[in-house]
């Protein structure tokens, strides 16, 4: 028998009329930083994996594939440190995404070496886009996990 989860309620981004468009505008802003779409998708996917957001992992993997992310990267993103498929730029973005998602896991949540590695590959506008993508992804994850938004389901 297949597990068929059901959302507890309609997603809050749709219950509150101003929330959905505001969140979508933030997401749209992440595309204004000049970061390759595939990198942003990997960041979204990794943060969503960390937060156990089935909806966002499912959606993120499909969106990443549409953005040109290879199957090898999609299958290995959870273990990107050990996988040979990622560029130094992608690794820096993934490390930043992990640190900024796991804020409570370390006293120095985003260590200087993580930030400096990202700053070696991205300018300020690009860093802003990555940091905003991590923040928006974490917002999506928290909404979806809290209401138990099922993977593969629309809102």
JOGI-V523284 format. One line per field, one symbol per residue. ss: DSSP state (@ for helix, = for strand, . for the rest). phi: phi as a letter, one per 30 degrees, with the letter a starting at -180 (. if undefined). A space follows every 10 residues. Layout:
# JOGI-V523284
ss: ???
phi: ???
This chain:
# JOGI-V523284
ss: .......... .@@@@.@@@@ @@@@@@@@@@ ......@@@@ @@@@@@@@@@ ...@@@@@@@ @@@@@@.... @@@@@@@@@. .......@@@ @@@@@@@@@@ @.@@@..... .@@@@@@@@@ @..@@@@@@@ @@@@@@@@@@ @@@@@@@... .....
phi: .ddbdbddad eedcdcedde dddddddddd dccideeddd ddddddddde dhceeddddd dddddddjdd eededcedbe dccddcdddd dddddddddd dceddbdcec dedddddddd cbdddddedd ddddddddde edddddchdd dicdd
